[in-house]
Amino acid sequence: MKKIGLVVKTDTKAIRKADEFESWLRARNVSVVRKENLLSGSGHPNQQHRPSAPADLFCVFVLGGDGTFLSAVRWIGNQNIPILGTKFGEVGFLAEITEDRLFSAAETILNNDFATNLRMRLSVKVIRDGAEFVRETVLNDVVINKGALARLAHIKTYINDHYLTTYRADGLILSTPTGSTAYSLAAGGPIIHPEVPGIIMTPICPFTLTNRPLIVPDSVRIKIQLNEKSSNIMLTFDGQSGLEINERDIILVEKAPQPVRMITMPDQHYFDVLKAKLRWSGGRV
């Protein structure tokens, strides 16, 4: 018996479709582990008490938007479990299919007739007082952001322990190619194809206008530390959790060893999805 994970957005339409889909799966002798509103919000990261997906899941279906998908990725963690997103949100860059194709796609997947695309993730460590305080893994981005009433953040940045610059800005986004169409894009960063290896560094409203987005190899380690007397500065992970940081903290960011296995449909093409989502050439979302 196959066992399927089902992560559902807390939305009436998505829940109704999930009920129908769960009945459809059980009628085919498929066991279902269902989660709703999984890891939503921006609480403090705590991996020790975070629920994790069963290791024997055949795959995970997500019914929701990008936020729901990111929470499902966190639920999977470092396990090698394929995941498929079904659009029930606004934009849905991470969704591979729309709801009207859910059952036909599931039939194909249950017959083992599918491929996966490996998506790079970032490993993030926060070192406080010389010891590891937090460790997180993100699919989209890790963001340093000042509070509404805080002064400009002064963010000292190193590449492989070589000093790069001190960003004076509202914040800094470190993004994967997958996350290049998320917050980084809104902050003026470039769009990077998911198969292009690299990490995108995008300052948020930099005081120095010559501080532009920078793409570095995915083989480097980025070290970040705030200048002295920094306050009201937040570090967030995929918009799912976060914590306040200060000048005592050292943030280390590098490519994570375990990518995400995203299920792909044969008739889906990245550039077609990109054009449609961004409404290029008259395309529609």
Backbone as CSV, one residue per row, in Angstrom:
resi,resn,N_x,N_y,N_z,CA_x,CA_y,CA_z,C_x,C_y,C_z
1,MET,0.843,-1.200,0.000,0.000,0.000,0.000,0.874,1.245,0.000
2,LYS,0.597,2.140,-0.958,1.319,3.409,-0.996,0.776,4.335,0.095
3,LYS,1.663,5.187,0.622,1.263,6.182,1.615,1.583,7.571,1.064
4,ILE,0.581,8.423,1.026,0.708,9.755,0.431,0.575,10.818,1.511
5,GLY,1.411,11.845,1.451,1.259,13.006,2.308,0.392,14.050,1.611
6,LEU,-0.489,14.689,2.370,-1.391,15.691,1.807,-1.356,16.917,2.712
7,VAL,-0.819,18.024,2.205,-0.721,19.274,2.963,-1.694,20.270,2.343
8,VAL,-2.593,20.799,3.161,-3.727,21.566,2.649,-3.767,22.953,3.266
9,LYS,-3.962,23.950,2.428,-4.161,25.321,2.886,-5.488,25.426,3.634
10,THR,-5.521,26.262,4.679,-6.770,26.446,5.427,-7.678,27.411,4.660
11,ASP,-8.212,26.888,3.594,-9.088,27.635,2.700,-10.249,26.707,2.349
12,THR,-11.464,27.251,2.356,-12.652,26.413,2.153,-12.577,25.618,0.859
13,LYS,-12.172,26.279,-0.210,-12.095,25.615,-1.505,-11.044,24.511,-1.505
14,ALA,-9.880,24.808,-0.923,-8.801,23.814,-0.886,-9.181,22.622,-0.006
15,ILE,-9.830,22.883,1.127,-10.230,21.807,2.031,-11.286,20.911,1.372
16,ARG,-12.219,21.528,0.655,-13.244,20.748,-0.032,-12.614,19.836,-1.082
17,LYS,-11.672,20.385,-1.838,-10.995,19.573,-2.852,-10.144,18.480,-2.189
18,ALA,-9.529,18.794,-1.057,-8.714,17.802,-0.347,-9.580,16.654,0.157
19,ASP,-10.779,16.963,0.640,-11.692,15.902,1.089,-12.025,14.954,-0.064
20,GLU,-12.302,15.557,-1.223,-12.620,14.766,-2.410,-11.412,13.936,-2.849
21,PHE,-10.253,14.549,-2.812,-9.024,13.869,-3.242,-8.663,12.735,-2.285
22,GLU,-8.830,12.968,-0.988,-8.523,11.932,-0.008,-9.428,10.709,-0.204
23,SER,-10.712,10.942,-0.446,-11.633,9.825,-0.708,-11.230,9.075,-1.965
24,TRP,-10.821,9.819,-2.981,-10.376,9.223,-4.249,-9.146,8.339,-4.024
25,LEU,-8.203,8.821,-3.211,-6.996,8.045,-2.931,-7.307,6.781,-2.135
26,ARG,-8.131,6.917,-1.115,-8.449,5.758,-0.273,-9.207,4.688,-1.071
27,ALA,-10.006,5.124,-2.039,-10.718,4.164,-2.890,-9.749,3.358,-3.742
28,ARG,-8.534,3.886,-3.916,-7.494,3.194,-4.679,-6.475,2.518,-3.756
29,ASN,-6.880,2.310,-2.515,-6.048,1.611,-1.534,-4.748,2.366,-1.248
30,VAL,-4.854,3.697,-1.209,-3.708,4.545,-0.881,-3.930,5.146,0.501
31,SER,-2.976,4.969,1.388,-3.044,5.553,2.724,-2.690,7.044,2.660
32,VAL,-3.366,7.864,3.466,-3.181,9.312,3.406,-2.804,9.850,4.788
33,VAL,-1.714,10.629,4.825,-1.340,11.382,6.020,-1.597,12.850,5.703
34,ARG,-2.612,13.406,6.354,-3.067,14.752,5.984,-2.698,15.778,7.048
35,LYS,-2.231,16.934,6.571,-1.896,18.039,7.450,-2.557,19.304,6.909
36,GLU,-3.145,20.077,7.820,-3.717,21.373,7.432,-3.060,22.473,8.241
37,ASN,-2.859,23.616,7.584,-2.243,24.775,8.235,-0.913,24.401,8.867
38,LEU,-0.127,23.635,8.147,1.117,23.077,8.670,2.190,24.144,8.820
39,LEU,2.668,24.331,10.044,3.803,25.223,10.309,3.590,26.623,9.759
40,SER,2.366,27.099,9.770,2.122,28.448,9.267,2.539,29.473,10.308
41,GLY,2.656,30.716,9.885,3.043,31.768,10.805,4.539,31.985,10.797
42,SER,5.003,32.843,11.666,6.434,33.176,11.705,6.949,33.064,13.129
43,GLY,6.733,31.924,13.733,7.207,31.712,15.089,8.705,31.476,15.124
44,HIS,9.215,31.270,16.336,10.637,31.019,16.510,10.980,29.642,15.949
45,PRO,12.075,29.535,15.186,12.459,28.226,14.658,12.867,27.294,15.793
46,ASN,12.391,26.089,15.734,12.720,25.098,16.751,12.641,23.726,16.107
47,GLN,13.741,23.280,15.537,13.730,22.038,14.784,13.524,20.818,15.683
48,GLN,13.906,20.910,16.957,13.796,19.759,17.831,12.341,19.342,18.033
49,HIS,11.418,20.316,18.044,10.024,20.018,18.296,9.171,20.140,17.037
50,ARG,9.816,20.247,15.888,9.076,20.379,14.648,8.599,19.007,14.178
51,PRO,7.321,18.876,13.833,6.851,17.588,13.303,7.485,17.309,11.948
52,SER,7.766,16.053,11.674,8.379,15.693,10.400,7.519,14.662,9.692
53,ALA,7.617,14.658,8.385,6.826,13.730,7.578,7.307,12.304,7.800
54,PRO,6.403,11.321,7.767,6.827,9.919,7.873,7.809,9.565,6.769
55,ALA,8.805,8.798,7.111,9.873,8.481,6.161,9.398,7.603,5.012
56,ASP,8.264,6.910,5.187,7.807,5.975,4.158,6.780,6.586,3.199
57,LEU,6.678,7.911,3.165,5.761,8.538,2.215,6.250,8.328,0.786
58,PHE,5.325,7.980,-0.095,5.656,7.825,-1.511,5.894,9.196,-2.143
59,CYS,5.054,10.154,-1.789,5.213,11.531,-2.237,4.292,12.408,-1.407
60,VAL,4.390,13.717,-1.608,3.535,14.683,-0.914,2.828,15.547,-1.941
61,PHE,1.503,15.673,-1.795,0.709,16.600,-2.598,0.401,17.832,-1.743
62,VAL,0.574,19.011,-2.347,0.280,20.260,-1.653,-0.880,20.949,-2.352
63,LEU,-1.918,21.268,-1.596,-3.056,22.016,-2.127,-3.050,23.386,-1.461
64,GLY,-2.527,24.362,-2.168,-2.416,25.691,-1.589,-1.474,26.561,-2.393
65,GLY,-1.091,27.687,-1.821,-0.176,28.602,-2.476,1.270,28.307,-2.128
66,ASP,2.144,29.270,-2.431,3.571,29.061,-2.197,3.893,28.927,-0.711
67,GLY,3.172,29.661,0.147,3.410,29.539,1.579,3.126,28.140,2.091
68,THR,2.033,27.552,1.611,1.699,26.178,1.997,2.752,25.211,1.482
69,PHE,3.230,25.447,0.266,4.262,24.584,-0.312,5.540,24.649,0.524
70,LEU,5.939,25.853,0.918,7.159,26.003,1.709,7.023,25.313,3.066
71,SER,5.840,25.380,3.657,5.634,24.688,4.934,5.715,23.174,4.744
72,ALA,5.238,22.680,3.596,5.324,21.245,3.305,6.777,20.811,3.114
73,VAL,7.575,21.651,2.482,9.004,21.354,2.304,9.689,21.254,3.667
74,ARG,9.321,22.149,4.582,9.885,22.095,5.934,9.447,20.821,6.658
75,TRP,8.225,20.383,6.404,7.717,19.148,7.006,8.518,17.942,6.507
76,ILE,8.833,17.930,5.210,9.643,16.844,4.637,11.062,16.875,5.215
77,GLY,11.603,18.079,5.401,12.964,18.207,5.932,14.003,17.689,4.957
78,ASN,14.955,16.905,5.452,16.042,16.391,4.618,15.733,15.044,3.985
79,GLN,14.490,14.608,4.088,14.120,13.312,3.514,13.936,13.417,1.996
80,ASN,14.210,12.310,1.331,14.181,12.281,-0.130,12.774,11.932,-0.640
81,ILE,11.801,12.776,-0.298,10.401,12.528,-0.648,9.972,13.501,-1.740
82,PRO,9.488,13.022,-2.883,9.040,13.930,-3.952,7.817,14.736,-3.510
83,ILE,7.675,15.935,-4.084,6.581,16.821,-3.703,5.994,17.482,-4.946
84,LEU,4.663,17.626,-4.946,3.961,18.261,-6.071,3.035,19.340,-5.530
85,GLY,3.125,20.528,-6.112,2.267,21.632,-5.707,1.068,21.784,-6.632
86,THR,-0.111,22.008,-6.029,-1.341,22.273,-6.771,-1.819,23.667,-6.409
87,LYS,-2.017,24.520,-7.386,-2.273,25.935,-7.142,-3.649,26.181,-6.527
88,PHE,-3.640,26.772,-5.324,-4.849,27.282,-4.699,-4.581,28.665,-4.108
89,GLY,-3.480,29.282,-4.508,-3.120,30.593,-3.991,-3.240,31.649,-5.061
90,GLU,-2.517,32.754,-4.851,-2.609,33.875,-5.774,-1.709,33.681,-6.993
91,VAL,-0.403,33.552,-6.759,0.546,33.460,-7.871,0.990,32.016,-8.077
92,GLY,1.508,31.387,-7.052,1.842,29.974,-7.131,2.990,29.635,-8.054
93,PHE,4.158,30.275,-7.872,5.332,29.925,-8.674,5.792,28.499,-8.388
94,LEU,5.524,27.996,-7.204,6.000,26.668,-6.831,5.019,25.565,-7.203
95,ALA,3.831,25.927,-7.636,2.833,24.928,-8.016,3.108,24.426,-9.428
96,GLU,3.039,23.118,-9.592,3.278,22.511,-10.900,1.990,22.375,-11.698
97,ILE,0.852,22.220,-11.013,-0.422,22.003,-11.699,-1.508,22.879,-11.076
98,THR,-2.625,23.011,-11.795,-3.814,23.663,-11.264,-4.782,22.597,-10.762
99,GLU,-5.775,23.018,-9.993,-6.653,22.057,-9.331,-7.421,21.160,-10.298
100,ASP,-7.717,21.652,-11.503,-8.476,20.834,-12.440,-7.672,19.651,-12.972
101,ARG,-6.359,19.661,-12.754,-5.511,18.559,-13.232,-5.061,17.643,-12.103
102,LEU,-5.572,17.861,-10.901,-5.086,17.123,-9.738,-5.257,15.610,-9.889
103,PHE,-6.434,15.173,-10.264,-6.704,13.737,-10.297,-5.959,13.030,-11.431
104,SER,-5.894,13.670,-12.584,-5.155,13.059,-13.690,-3.662,12.994,-13.385
105,ALA,-3.126,14.045,-12.744,-1.712,14.033,-12.366,-1.449,12.968,-11.310
106,ALA,-2.366,12.838,-10.353,-2.202,11.833,-9.304,-2.219,10.422,-9.881
107,GLU,-3.078,10.189,-10.866,-3.138,8.873,-11.514,-1.795,8.544,-12.147
108,THR,-1.213,9.521,-12.814,0.090,9.328,-13.446,1.179,9.055,-12.414
109,ILE,1.160,9.828,-11.333,2.189,9.692,-10.301,2.079,8.350,-9.589
110,LEU,0.859,7.920,-9.281,0.666,6.646,-8.595,1.130,5.461,-9.451
111,ASN,1.165,5.678,-10.771,1.678,4.653,-11.691,3.182,4.768,-11.901
112,ASN,3.820,5.593,-11.071,5.279,5.797,-11.127,5.742,6.394,-12.452
113,ASP,4.860,7.098,-13.123,5.197,7.693,-14.416,5.429,9.194,-14.240
114,PHE,6.538,9.527,-13.593,6.831,10.944,-13.372,8.336,11.137,-13.218
115,ALA,8.750,12.390,-13.375,10.156,12.767,-13.180,10.224,13.819,-12.076
116,THR,11.417,14.007,-11.536,11.601,15.032,-10.514,12.726,15.969,-10.916
117,ASN,12.609,17.185,-10.430,13.603,18.224,-10.662,14.196,18.596,-9.314
118,LEU,15.509,18.530,-9.188,16.159,18.828,-7.916,16.319,20.337,-7.752
119,ARG,15.802,20.852,-6.645,15.897,22.282,-6.349,16.821,22.510,-5.156
120,MET,17.809,23.346,-5.383,18.789,23.664,-4.352,18.134,24.362,-3.159
121,ARG,18.646,24.058,-1.966,18.239,24.763,-0.754,19.469,25.394,-0.088
122,LEU,19.221,26.280,0.854,20.289,26.926,1.608,20.262,26.447,3.051
123,SER,21.436,26.167,3.577,21.599,25.851,4.994,21.994,27.139,5.711
124,VAL,21.296,27.443,6.793,21.527,28.680,7.538,21.815,28.341,8.996
125,LYS,22.931,28.844,9.511,23.280,28.657,10.919,23.421,30.028,11.581
126,VAL,22.909,30.137,12.787,23.098,31.333,13.600,24.000,30.942,14.762
127,ILE,25.168,31.565,14.826,26.134,31.315,15.898,26.010,32.456,16.901
128,ARG,25.686,32.120,18.130,25.536,33.130,19.186,26.456,32.783,20.350
129,ASP,27.281,33.728,20.729,28.239,33.528,21.832,29.096,32.288,21.603
130,GLY,29.497,32.079,20.349,30.419,31.001,20.011,29.806,29.637,19.834
131,ALA,28.483,29.516,20.027,27.831,28.213,19.897,26.686,28.297,18.896
132,GLU,26.375,27.154,18.249,25.268,27.137,17.292,23.943,27.336,18.028
133,PHE,23.229,28.382,17.660,21.975,28.744,18.327,20.764,28.247,17.536
134,VAL,20.821,28.393,16.203,19.734,27.966,15.327,20.336,27.405,14.051
135,ARG,19.708,26.347,13.536,20.057,25.832,12.213,18.768,25.628,11.437
136,GLU,18.722,26.171,10.231,17.526,26.075,9.388,17.932,25.739,7.957
137,THR,16.980,25.219,7.196,17.172,24.990,5.768,16.023,25.644,5.032
138,VAL,16.331,26.398,3.967,15.295,27.135,3.241,15.338,26.784,1.762
139,LEU,14.171,26.812,1.140,14.074,26.588,-0.308,14.127,27.904,-1.067
140,ASN,13.480,28.936,-0.529,13.430,30.224,-1.217,14.527,31.179,-0.756
141,ASP,14.456,31.600,0.501,15.370,32.652,0.924,15.475,32.763,2.434
142,VAL,16.562,33.386,2.855,16.738,33.844,4.230,16.884,35.357,4.146
143,VAL,16.177,36.064,5.031,16.082,37.522,4.919,16.462,38.184,6.230
144,ILE,17.325,39.180,6.128,17.612,40.073,7.253,16.823,41.352,6.995
145,ASN,15.992,41.753,7.960,15.090,42.872,7.735,14.984,43.709,8.993
146,LYS,15.032,45.019,8.836,14.882,45.896,9.998,13.408,46.128,10.283
147,GLY,13.096,46.444,11.533,11.733,46.776,11.910,11.308,48.113,11.343
148,ALA,10.020,48.404,11.445,9.461,49.607,10.830,10.103,50.882,11.366
149,LEU,10.440,50.918,12.656,10.970,52.141,13.269,12.481,52.096,13.466
150,ALA,13.112,51.029,13.027,14.560,50.900,13.206,15.309,51.735,12.178
151,ARG,16.543,52.084,12.523,17.413,52.766,11.569,17.897,51.766,10.522
152,LEU,18.628,52.284,9.535,19.199,51.399,8.519,20.043,50.315,9.180
153,ALA,19.927,49.118,8.662,20.773,48.028,9.138,22.156,48.159,8.511
154,HIS,23.188,47.877,9.299,24.561,47.844,8.794,24.997,46.390,8.815
155,ILE,25.070,45.780,7.631,25.229,44.329,7.510,26.599,44.019,6.918
156,LYS,27.535,43.603,7.773,28.873,43.233,7.309,28.805,41.862,6.635
157,THR,29.333,41.789,5.428,29.166,40.578,4.619,30.526,40.072,4.133
158,TYR,30.733,38.760,4.290,31.978,38.115,3.883,31.654,36.946,2.955
159,ILE,32.515,36.728,1.956,32.428,35.566,1.076,33.643,34.691,1.343
160,ASN,33.410,33.484,1.847,34.521,32.594,2.238,35.522,33.317,3.133
161,ASP,34.979,34.037,4.116,35.755,34.790,5.114,36.510,35.973,4.531
162,HIS,36.292,36.285,3.259,36.888,37.481,2.659,35.848,38.594,2.687
163,TYR,36.213,39.735,3.258,35.267,40.840,3.414,34.782,41.343,2.053
164,LEU,33.466,41.447,1.903,32.863,41.951,0.666,32.467,43.412,0.815
165,THR,31.518,43.680,1.724,31.038,45.045,1.919,30.185,45.086,3.173
166,THR,29.870,46.287,3.607,28.881,46.499,4.657,27.670,47.162,4.025
167,TYR,26.598,46.403,3.903,25.375,46.952,3.327,24.713,47.888,4.338
168,ARG,24.435,49.098,3.895,23.589,50.009,4.676,22.251,50.020,3.956
169,ALA,21.298,49.321,4.524,20.049,49.075,3.796,18.944,48.722,4.787
170,ASP,17.734,48.595,4.254,16.626,48.109,5.074,16.769,46.620,5.372
171,GLY,17.608,45.947,4.600,17.813,44.530,4.835,18.587,43.890,3.703
172,LEU,18.694,42.561,3.763,19.429,41.795,2.761,18.729,40.453,2.574
173,ILE,18.557,40.066,1.308,17.937,38.794,0.967,18.996,37.884,0.367
174,LEU,19.117,36.676,0.906,19.965,35.653,0.307,19.041,34.582,-0.237
175,SER,19.080,34.397,-1.544,18.058,33.601,-2.213,18.669,32.502,-3.072
176,THR,17.921,31.407,-3.186,18.244,30.363,-4.159,17.686,30.781,-5.522
177,PRO,18.066,30.092,-6.605,17.426,30.361,-7.897,15.908,30.164,-7.845
178,THR,15.446,29.155,-7.103,14.000,28.960,-6.956,13.359,30.184,-6.311
179,GLY,14.027,30.745,-5.310,13.500,31.920,-4.616,13.707,33.220,-5.348
180,SER,14.338,33.177,-6.514,14.589,34.431,-7.241,13.304,35.091,-7.719
181,THR,12.208,34.328,-7.813,10.929,34.908,-8.239,10.055,35.293,-7.043
182,ALA,10.628,35.251,-5.830,9.871,35.595,-4.631,10.272,36.994,-4.152
183,TYR,10.619,37.134,-2.880,10.916,38.449,-2.297,12.067,39.145,-3.018
184,SER,13.067,38.375,-3.424,14.218,38.960,-4.118,13.793,39.698,-5.382
185,LEU,12.860,39.129,-6.126,12.370,39.774,-7.348,11.671,41.089,-7.016
186,ALA,10.860,41.089,-5.962,10.158,42.304,-5.550,11.139,43.397,-5.125
187,ALA,12.317,42.994,-4.626,13.327,43.956,-4.188,14.273,44.359,-5.316
188,GLY,13.987,43.915,-6.541,14.802,44.304,-7.688,15.858,43.307,-8.092
189,GLY,15.792,42.101,-7.554,16.770,41.074,-7.907,16.462,40.430,-9.247
190,PRO,17.422,39.695,-9.799,17.241,39.060,-11.114,16.470,37.745,-10.992
191,ILE,15.891,37.316,-12.112,15.278,35.988,-12.188,16.343,35.002,-12.664
192,ILE,16.532,33.931,-11.901,17.538,32.925,-12.217,16.835,31.597,-12.455
193,HIS,17.143,30.954,-13.550,16.572,29.633,-13.821,16.973,28.673,-12.709
194,PRO,16.067,27.791,-12.257,16.375,26.894,-11.142,17.586,25.995,-11.350
195,GLU,17.966,25.743,-12.603,19.110,24.874,-12.854,20.434,25.624,-12.901
196,VAL,20.394,26.935,-12.753,21.625,27.727,-12.737,22.174,27.741,-11.307
197,PRO,23.381,27.238,-11.081,23.921,27.175,-9.713,24.383,28.550,-9.242
198,GLY,23.848,28.994,-8.135,24.254,30.287,-7.608,23.402,30.700,-6.424
199,ILE,23.878,31.691,-5.691,23.161,32.297,-4.581,23.030,33.777,-4.886
200,ILE,21.830,34.307,-4.741,21.553,35.701,-5.077,21.553,36.533,-3.810
201,MET,22.302,37.616,-3.813,22.366,38.539,-2.685,21.713,39.847,-3.121
202,THR,20.559,40.140,-2.554,19.783,41.316,-2.968,19.570,42.238,-1.785
203,PRO,20.202,43.431,-1.797,19.941,44.391,-0.713,18.538,44.991,-0.850
204,ILE,17.913,45.282,0.284,16.582,45.875,0.297,16.727,47.377,0.528
205,CYS,16.339,48.160,-0.466,16.412,49.634,-0.384,17.773,50.097,0.139
206,PRO,18.871,49.794,-0.563,20.202,50.177,-0.071,20.388,51.696,-0.064
207,PHE,21.080,52.196,0.963,21.366,53.626,1.053,22.317,54.049,-0.060
208,THR,23.275,53.176,-0.378,24.211,53.430,-1.477,23.642,52.823,-2.745
209,LEU,23.328,53.646,-3.714,22.632,53.169,-4.901,23.482,52.241,-5.763
210,THR,24.795,52.238,-5.537,25.656,51.336,-6.315,25.676,49.919,-5.732
211,ASN,25.065,49.719,-4.565,24.922,48.359,-4.038,23.803,47.653,-4.788
212,ARG,24.169,46.843,-5.749,23.193,46.170,-6.589,23.159,44.677,-6.262
213,PRO,22.137,43.969,-6.718,22.097,42.517,-6.502,23.337,41.834,-7.069
214,LEU,23.780,40.804,-6.368,25.002,40.096,-6.736,24.722,38.598,-6.719
215,ILE,25.196,37.899,-7.751,25.067,36.444,-7.816,26.452,35.845,-7.578
216,VAL,26.532,34.953,-6.580,27.807,34.315,-6.257,27.672,32.813,-6.490
217,PRO,28.775,32.091,-6.659,28.699,30.641,-6.881,28.036,29.937,-5.702
218,ASP,27.395,28.818,-5.977,26.745,28.078,-4.887,27.738,27.272,-4.055
219,SER,29.019,27.398,-4.379,30.060,26.698,-3.621,30.602,27.531,-2.462
220,VAL,30.213,28.806,-2.364,30.789,29.680,-1.353,30.004,29.597,-0.045
221,ARG,30.627,30.076,1.004,29.937,30.268,2.277,29.869,31.770,2.554
222,ILE,28.686,32.249,2.845,28.462,33.662,3.124,28.357,33.849,4.634
223,LYS,29.133,34.792,5.153,29.082,35.105,6.582,28.573,36.522,6.759
224,ILE,27.661,36.691,7.698,27.025,37.985,7.916,27.052,38.312,9.398
225,GLN,27.342,39.566,9.700,27.297,40.038,11.077,26.846,41.494,11.076
226,LEU,26.023,41.854,12.028,25.554,43.229,12.141,26.599,44.080,12.841
227,ASN,26.589,45.391,12.526,27.450,46.314,13.238,26.985,46.451,14.685
228,GLU,27.809,47.042,15.501,27.477,47.198,16.912,26.213,48.023,17.113
229,LYS,25.553,47.771,18.262,24.352,48.497,18.676,23.214,48.366,17.663
230,SER,23.082,47.186,17.088,21.961,46.924,16.186,20.783,46.406,17.011
231,SER,19.602,46.862,16.673,18.415,46.410,17.391,17.233,46.376,16.438
232,ASN,16.222,45.620,16.817,15.001,45.494,16.022,15.300,44.991,14.616
233,ILE,16.185,44.002,14.519,16.536,43.366,13.246,16.088,41.909,13.299
234,MET,15.353,41.487,12.290,14.817,40.130,12.241,15.508,39.301,11.170
235,LEU,15.662,38.026,11.460,16.136,37.042,10.493,14.989,36.073,10.254
236,THR,14.540,35.947,9.000,13.405,35.065,8.707,13.820,33.998,7.698
237,PHE,13.171,32.839,7.826,13.500,31.664,7.019,12.292,31.303,6.160
238,ASP,12.375,31.543,4.867,11.289,31.223,3.931,9.962,31.872,4.344
239,GLY,10.025,32.929,5.132,8.803,33.570,5.595,7.990,32.704,6.536
240,GLN,8.577,31.589,7.008,7.858,30.626,7.833,8.176,30.769,9.313
241,SER,9.368,31.178,9.637,9.769,31.366,11.028,10.866,32.410,11.062
242,GLY,11.147,32.911,12.249,12.161,33.955,12.351,12.551,34.219,13.788
243,LEU,13.602,35.019,13.948,14.043,35.410,15.277,14.752,36.748,15.189
244,GLU,14.806,37.448,16.308,15.518,38.720,16.353,17.005,38.446,16.522
245,ILE,17.817,39.189,15.800,19.265,39.026,15.877,19.900,40.358,16.255
246,ASN,21.157,40.281,16.707,21.903,41.491,17.044,23.372,41.288,16.712
247,GLU,24.207,42.218,17.168,25.622,42.184,16.786,26.368,40.989,17.377
248,ARG,25.790,40.294,18.346,26.454,39.102,18.904,26.398,37.916,17.962
249,ASP,25.487,37.962,17.004,25.207,36.799,16.161,26.030,36.801,14.878
250,ILE,26.451,35.619,14.483,27.088,35.399,13.182,26.174,34.475,12.393
251,ILE,25.816,34.906,11.175,24.939,34.094,10.318,25.782,33.499,9.204
252,LEU,25.738,32.180,9.071,26.485,31.462,8.036,25.490,30.828,7.072
253,VAL,25.674,31.110,5.780,24.745,30.616,4.760,25.538,29.918,3.662
254,GLU,25.121,28.699,3.311,25.765,27.971,2.223,24.772,26.976,1.625
255,LYS,25.154,26.380,0.526,24.299,25.400,-0.133,24.061,24.215,0.786
256,ALA,22.808,23.810,0.900,22.460,22.654,1.727,22.784,21.364,0.979
257,PRO,23.161,20.307,1.688,23.517,19.054,1.007,22.325,18.344,0.384
258,GLN,21.119,18.539,0.932,19.941,17.803,0.454,19.001,18.740,-0.306
259,PRO,18.826,18.558,-1.623,17.879,19.378,-2.383,16.448,18.906,-2.188
260,VAL,15.520,19.656,-2.733,14.112,19.263,-2.741,13.807,18.578,-4.073
261,ARG,13.094,17.440,-4.017,12.695,16.714,-5.240,11.294,17.175,-5.641
262,MET,11.218,18.073,-6.599,9.935,18.581,-7.066,9.468,17.778,-8.276
263,ILE,8.260,17.238,-8.178,7.695,16.447,-9.271,7.363,17.365,-10.438
264,THR,7.725,16.934,-11.649,7.454,17.732,-12.842,6.523,16.974,-13.785
265,MET,5.663,17.730,-14.449,4.769,17.169,-15.450,5.386,17.374,-16.837
266,PRO,5.250,16.414,-17.756,5.948,16.497,-19.044,5.531,17.678,-19.904
267,ASP,4.312,18.208,-19.712,3.851,19.308,-20.558,4.053,20.672,-19.919
268,GLN,4.747,20.703,-18.774,5.003,21.973,-18.105,6.413,22.453,-18.450
269,HIS,6.532,23.694,-18.851,7.824,24.275,-19.188,8.052,25.531,-18.345
270,TYR,9.241,25.632,-17.766,9.544,26.717,-16.841,9.260,28.096,-17.444
271,PHE,9.687,28.299,-18.682,9.541,29.630,-19.270,8.081,29.966,-19.576
272,ASP,7.285,28.949,-19.882,5.855,29.197,-20.082,5.195,29.616,-18.770
273,VAL,5.570,28.922,-17.694,5.033,29.286,-16.380,5.484,30.689,-16.000
274,LEU,6.755,30.996,-16.235,7.291,32.314,-15.913,6.555,33.412,-16.675
275,LYS,6.364,33.205,-17.955,5.656,34.206,-18.760,4.237,34.424,-18.274
276,ALA,3.570,33.315,-17.923,2.184,33.428,-17.476,2.079,34.138,-16.133
277,LYS,2.954,33.746,-15.190,2.895,34.346,-13.854,3.228,35.829,-13.881
278,LEU,4.195,36.211,-14.695,4.614,37.612,-14.744,3.882,38.408,-15.818
279,ARG,2.947,37.728,-16.508,2.106,38.378,-17.511,2.927,39.021,-18.622
280,TRP,3.916,38.286,-19.077,4.684,38.720,-20.242,3.940,38.366,-21.513
281,SER,4.124,39.160,-22.536,3.547,38.891,-23.861,2.052,38.610,-23.800
282,GLY,1.372,39.315,-22.902,-0.074,39.167,-22.823,-0.529,37.938,-22.099
283,GLY,0.398,37.189,-21.456,0.005,35.991,-20.732,-0.867,36.328,-19.515
284,ARG,-1.597,35.340,-19.035,-2.472,35.534,-17.901,-2.107,34.552,-16.799
285,VAL,-2.274,34.990,-15.534,-2.004,34.120,-14.401,-3.107,33.073,-14.309
